[in-house]
Amino acid sequence: MAAEQSYPEDLLYHDEHDWARIEGEEGTFGITWFAQDALGEVVFFDPPEVGTTISKDQPYAEVESVKAVSDVVAPMSGEILAVNEALGDEPAAVNDDPYGEGWMVRVRLSDPTERDALLDAAAYEKLVQKS
C-alpha cells in the first residue's frame, strides 16, 4: 500500500523531487512522496556501485515503474558508501515507505555546503503544489 502524502521536516529536498537526510559528513538520499506517486508502482531500481562518485543535479540511478523509466537525480555530490540492496527484491518499498525502507543510497558528502541550495519541507510543499 502506498504511503500517505508527506514531506518530513527533518529532510531537505531537491527540486527534482529527491530528498536528503544529512548526518554530519554523510547523507542518505531517496525520492519524495510526490515522485513515487507520479511514477506509480516502482518495479525495478538500478543503483550505482558503491565507491561511485556522484554529482549534484546529475542522475545517479534509475527507477522503473509500470509507467516509465526515470532518472534519480543527486541532491548533493559525494561518494556512494552504500546502496539499499533490499530494493532489488522489494522495489515497491519506494512507494510504501519512501523516507524509510525506500531509501536509495548513503553518500559521503564531498561539499556539505551544497545543502544550502536545497529546500526545507515547507518550500518543497509549495513547489509541488504548483506542479
N, C-alpha and C positions, 0 to 999 in steps of 0.2 A: 504494500500500500504506500502510495506516495506521501511524502511528508507534507505537513501544513506549511503554507507560506510563512517564511520568517527570515529575518536578517539579524543575527545575533550582534549585540552591541560590542562584544569583545573582539570582533573581527574587523579587518579592513577590507575594502572592496575595490576592484579594478573595474573600469567602465566597460570592459569586455566580458563582464559577468563571472569573474573569478574572485575568490576570497583568499585572504592570507591571515593566518594566526601567527603572530610574531612572538617569539620567546627568546629574548637576548639576540644572539647572532644567528639564530635558526628560525625557519618559518615552515609552516605546513600549509599547503595550497589545495584548493579544490574548486568546483564550480558552484555557483549560487543556486538557490531555490529557483529563481527566475530562469536561469539557463537550463536546468534539468526539466523544468515544466515546459519550456519551449521545445526542447529536444524530444520529449516523450520518453518512452521506456528505453533506457540505456541497455544495450545488448553486448557491447564489447568496449574494452578500454585498452588502448595501445600506449603503454607508458614508455618514458625514456629509460635508458640504462642508468644504474647507479654510477656516479662518477661523471656523468654528462654535465657540461656547463650550459646553463640556460640564461637567456637574456630577457630583461623586462620588455613587455609589449610584443614578444615573439612567441610563436607556437612552440610548445614543448611536448605535446602528446595529442592523441586523437581519441574522441569518443564516438562510437557508432550507436545510433538509436534506430528505432523502427522507421524514423522519418528521414534521417540524414547522417552523414559523417561530418563531424565538426572538429576544428582545431581547438585545443585548450591553450589559452594564452597566459604567459607568465606575468603575474602581477609585480614580481621583483626578480632581480638577477641573482644567480648563485650556482652552486654545485649540488646535484642531486645526491642526497645522503641515503634515501630510502624511497621505495615506491610501494604503494598499497597492493601487495600481491593478491590479497583476498578478492580484489575486484576482477581478477582473472576468472574466478569461479562464480562470483556474485556481483556482476556489474550493476545490477538493479539497486545495490546499496547506495549508488549515487542518487537515485530517485527517493529511496526510502529514508535516508539519513545523510543529506548532502554535506552537513557540517561535522558529522561524527564518523560513522563507519564508512562513509563515502569519500573520505579524504583521498587525495591522489598521490601527492609527493611531499617528502620532507627535504628541505633545502638548507645548506649553509649559505647564508646571505653574503654576497660579495660587496654590497653597498647598502647598508641599513638605512641610509638617508633617503632611499627610494620610497620608503614608507610615507614620506611627506606628500607624495603625489597621489596617494590612494585616498579613497573616500571613507568616511565613517558611515555607520548604518543609516543615519537619517539622510545624508546626502545621496547614498545609493538608492534608498527607497524613492526619493524624489526623481532620480534618473529613470528608474523602471516604471514609475507612474506615467512618465512621458512617452514610454515605448508603446 
